[in-house]
Amino acid sequence: MQPNSHRNELHNNYIKGLFKMNNPEDESKLESTNNALLISTKEFILNKKIIKGQQSQFSNKITKSNSSLQEDEDLVKKRNEWKKNILKITSNMQEKKIIYSLEPEDSEDSLNKNKNTIFAYKDNGFYAIYKYINSQNNYDKEIKARLKWNFLSNKFKIFDNKNRLIEEINYNLNFKGWNGPTKLQVIIHENNNINFDFMNKVHKMENKSPEYNSIYKTYVLNFINRKVIPNEKNLQIIFAKNEGWNNGNKNDILLQFAQTQNNEYILDFKYPFNNITAFALALSCLSSRTFCK
């Protein structure tokens, strides 16, 4: 017989309800023992259920934690994705208006071409931005955003359809380019952006300073994998110094706008820009700015 085997046998018999008192003639002791056994068994079952419940809650927390991590990873990937668009300028002879339209570059399907297209035109001193709803050029009559500017045309503000400020664009005064290349600051207010989880957040950005090319004797920007033509309105946007995830890393381009042919431009962007804020920045760049060239 192994050591403690007698004790183990007694313990097992106790759990099975077979434990007997040393003196079986004492019925009172036997009855109290059976009651104690019954209570003990109920407590054991109850504790087992509680432990299982706690384990289930813990596993649910782990599952939720894993799902939230996956969502965060997907969010970061989404933010790092480039959205490539074409901005076109056309004339509407009937209404005598110049139409600025922004459509995805990869929209080859004519049936769905305009579903992700927005357009704008000047209306009573501001740019009104609308959105197409189908491929028959029918558009949502409600204005999606308004782009306004000050008297000197160096400060722009864009408001959504609830009149909330979502972006500010400030150009440094620079009459006829005497102070060198154009400098501007962009501030995006993310208090109403439902596409990302950061609410009431402010992003401060600026344009990347072009480098002087001694061969061509002009300032140039490197538009990676894009064929563009020289234009003083071409620009790239980066985080301002000590702002953003990369602390103003000069290599992290957030938006690039450049001319490709007559009345046609590329407009590529990623987070924190969306199609409205990027489009508004392009419109401000295309507008007449006498004191900011």
N, C-alpha and C positions, 0 to 999 in steps of 0.2 A: 504493500500500500504506500502510495506517495505521501510525503509530508503534507499536512493540512487537508488531506482528501476528505477526512471526516467532517471538517468545518465546511468545506465546499459543498458536500452532500447535504448538510443541514441547511445551508443557505439556499440551495436549489429547491429543496423540499419546502422551505418557507415561502419562496416565490410561487410555487405551484399550489400552495394552500394545503399542503400535506403535513405541515409541522405539528407534532404532538408534544404535549407537556410531559415532563418527567413523571408527573403524577396524574395519570388520566382520570383518576377517580374524582379529582377536584374540578367539577364542572364549571364553577364560577371563573376559575383561572382559564379554563379552555375557552369559555365564551368570550372573555375579554381579549384573549389572544386572537381569536377569529375576527373579532371586530377591528382590532388593531391591524390585522392582516388585510381586511377589506379596505380600511382607510388608506393603508400604505399602497395597496394596488391602485386605488383610484388616483392618489397623488402621483404615482408613477406614470399612469396613463395621461393624466392632465399635464404633467411636466413634459412628457414626450410630445404632446400636441403643441405646447408652447414653444418648445425647442424647434419643432418642424416649422412653425409659423415664423419664428425669428429667422430661420435659415432661408425661408421663402422670401421674406422681406429683404434680407441681405442680398439674395440672388437677383431680386428685382432691381435693387439699387445698383448692383454691378451691371446689369443689362442696360439700365437707363444711362449709367455713366459711360458705358461703351458706345451706346448710340449717340450720346452727346459729343463724345470725342470724334466719332465718325462724321457727325454734322459739322463740327469745327474744321475737320480736315477738308470736307467738301467745300466749306465756305472759303477757306484759304485758297483752294484750287480755283474756285470761281472768281475770286478777287484777282488772281494772277493771270486769268485768261484775257487775251486781247480781243476786243471787238472791233473789227475792221469795217469801215463804212465809206461811202462815197457821198460827197456833198456836191450837188449840182445847182447851178443858177440858170433859171429860165425866165422868159418874159411871157406874161399873160396879156395878150393884145386886147382881149375883150374888156378886162377890168383895168388894164393899164397898170399892172403891178409886176414887180420883180419877185419871183417865187424862189425861195431857198429850200431845197429838199434834202433830207438825209435818209439814205437807205442802206441796208446791209450790203456789203460787197458780194456776198455769196448768194444773193437772192436771184437764182437763175429760174426758179419756177414762176412763170408769169401769173399763175392763178393766185399765188400767195405773195406776190412781189410787194404790194403796198401795205400788207398787214403790219409790218414792223417799220413803216416809213412815217417820218414826221416832216412837217414843212412849216415855213414861216414867211410872213411878209410884213411890211411896215403898215401900221394902222394907227393914225392919230398920235404920232410921236412915240411909238414903241413897236417892238417886234411882237406879233402874236403868233404863238406856236400851237399848231393843231396836229392831229394824228389821223391818218387814213384808217378806215375800218374794213375795206375790202379792195379788190383789184379793179373796181370800176371807178376809181378816184372819188368815191364817196368818203367823206370824212366826218369825224365827230364834231358837231357844231360848237361844243363846249371848248373854250380855250384851255389848253393844258398848262401854259405858262406865258408870262409876259416879261420881256426884256426891256428895261428902261435905262436911260443914261442922263447925265447931267449936262449943263450948258456947254462945257468945254469938251464933252464927249471923251473924257478920260476915266470916268467912273461909271460902271454898269452894275445894275442889280437885277436879278431875275426872281420873280415871285411865281408860286404855283397857283392853281385855280382856286385855292382857299386864301390867297393873298399872304402866304407865308414866305419869308425870305429864305431862299435855298442856295443862293450863290452871289458872291461879290467879285467883281473883276476891276482891278485898279491899274491903270497904265500911268507910268511916270511921265510927267510933262517933258517933252523933248522936241522943241520946235525945229523942224526940217532936219532932224537927226544930228543936231550939233553935239549932243551928249552921247553919241555912239549908238549901238543897236538898241532896239526897243526893250524896255524892262517893264514887267508887269507882275502883279501879285493876284493870286486866286484864293478865295476862301469859300469852302463848301460847308453849308450848315446841314447836317444830316438828321435834323430833328423830325423829318417827315419821310425819310427813306425807309420803306418797308422791306427792301430787298436784302438788308443786312441787319445784324443783331446789335450794332452799336447805335444807340439812340442819343440824341442831343449832343452829338459829337461835332467838333469843328476841325476841318482839315485846312492847313495853310500850305500853299504851294507857290511856285514862282516859275518863270520861264528859264530854261537852260541858256546860259550865255554862249553864243556862237564863238568859234575860234577863228582867228584871223589867218587866212591862207596867203602866204607871201607870194606864191606863184600866180594865183588869180587876183591877188590884191583885193580881197573881199572877205567878209565874214561868212563862214559856212557851218552847217550842221550836218551830222551824219544820220540820215534816215535809213536805218538798217532794213535791208530787203525791200526797199521801196524806191521806185524810180520817180523822181520828182524834178521839177524845173526850178531854177532860182527865183525867189520872190521874197520881197521884204516882209511879207505877211507870214511866211513859213515860221513855225515855232514848235518847240517841244516843252512840255511841262514836267517838273520834278517837284518832290517835296521841298519845302523851304528848310533852311538850316535848323537842325535840332527838332525837326517835325517828322512825324510819320514813323513807319516801322524801320526804315533804313537810315534814319537820322540825316536826311538830306543827301543820300548817296547820289552822286551825279550820274551814275550809270543806270539808275532806276527810272526809266521814262514812263510816265503815267498817261501822257497824251501826246500825240504828234499830229500836226496839221500842216499840209503842204499842197502846193498846186501841182497837178499832173498834166493838165492841158487847159485850153481856154474854157473858162467857166466851169471847171471841174477840179475838185480837191479830194485828197484823202483825209479822213478823220478817224484815227485809231486811238482807242482809249481803254483803260481798265480802272478798277476800283482805285480811288473813291468816286470816279466820274460815272455817270449814267448817260443815256442818250440825250436827256434834256440839258443837263449841265454842260456836257461836251459840246452840244449843238449851240448853246448860248455863247460859249467861249468863242467858237468859230464865227458866229454872227458878229460879235463885238470886234473880232479881228478884221472882218471884211468891211465893217462900217467906216465911214469917213472920220478920221481922227487927225485934224489939222495940226494940233499941238502935241501929238504923241508919236510922230513918225521917227 
